[in-house]
Each structure stands twice: as structure tokens, then as C-alpha cells.
Amino acid sequence: MPIGILTDRDVLKKIVDRPEIWDDPVSTVMTKTVIVGSPQDDVEAVMKTMTEKRFRHLPVMEHGKLIGIVSIGDMVKAQVDQYRGEIETLETQMIGG
């Protein structure tokens, strides 16, 4: 399990109050409560979690190891691709039927 994640938002939140954070250890700036996903999670559930919790990156873990990080952009693209596929299938069925 990751002990933390450091994002641009973490840095921006801290630098507003303390511009000298550049000399601080990462552990003082990072988000320590990390929500993780698994390869089996579906796109809709991951998007919902990311939207509700207001974060843009989700570490993906398998067997206790980090295997990737997905972004909200990855999730939006996957959902758009899925919708396009469904639309094409429906169009094909309508034309063929």
C-alpha cells in the first residue's frame, strides 16, 4: 500500500501558505490517505470515486504492488470510447435491421 501520493495540487496548497516548502521533506507535503484501485474496477465506479473525492489520479494496486496510475482523463477517454462503441453498434443495428 502506498504511504502517500504527491500531486501538483498538494504542492500548490502548501506553497500558498509557505513559499519555502521546497526544502521540506516530501512527507510533509504529500497526501497521506491514499485511495487505490485494482485492475478489476470498472470505469464508472472509478470515475465516481475520483469525482466525489475530488482527486485526479488513482494508483492501481495488484497483489500489494503498484502497477499503474490512472488519471481522470484516462477515465473520461475510456467512457467516451465505450459510448462511441455503443453508438456504432446501435447505428449498425438500425441500418442493418
N, C-alpha and C positions, 0 to 999 in steps of 0.2 A: 504494500500500500504506500503510495507517495506520502511524504511528510509535509508537502506543501507544493504550491504552484505559484510562479511569479509571472505576472502579466503586466502589460503596459498600464492598465488601469490601477494596479497595485502601486506602481511607481508614481503615477500622476496623483493619486490620492494622498500619498505621503509627502511628495515634493512641494505641494501647496503649503503645507504647514512647516516643513523643514527642508529648505532647498539643499542643505548639506548632507542629505541621505546617501549621497554617492560613496561615502566612506563607511556606511553602515553594513553589517553583515546581511546577506540576502534573507536570512531567517527573521529579521526584524521587519521586513517589508512584505514578504510573501503571504499569500492566503494559506492558512494552516489547516482549515477544514476543507478537504478536497473531496468532491463528489466524483465518483468514477463510473464508467460504463463498462459493458462487456460486449464482445463481438456479436452476441445474440440479441442485443437490444434493438428494438425496431425504431425506425427514423421518427415516427410520430411521438413516441414516448420520450426519446432523447430531446427532440425539439421542445416539447412541453416542459421538461425539466430545465433545460437551458433558458427558456423564456421566463419561467416562473422564478427561477433563482437568479436571473439576470447575469449570466456569465456567457462568454463566447467561445470557450474552449473546454473540452471534456477529455480527460485522459481515459484511454481504453485499456483495461487490465485483463489478463488471462493467466490463470494459474499463478497469481501473485507477481506477474511481470508486466511492465508497461509495454504494450505492443503498438500503441499509436495514440495520436491526439486528433480528435475531430473538432472542426470549427462550426459555428453556426452557419457559415457559408457552405460548408460541405453538406450540412443537413438540408438547407434550402435547395441546393442543387439536386440532391437525391430525391427530394419530394417533387420538384418540378419535373425531373426526368420520369418519375413514376406517373405523374399526371399526364405527361405527354404520351407515354406508352398507352395509358388507358384511353386517351382521346383517339389515338391512332387505331386502336382495336375497335372502338365503337364506330369510327368512321368506316373502317373496312367492313364491319358487320352490316352497316346501313347500306353501303354501296353494293355489297355482295348479296344482300338479302332483299 
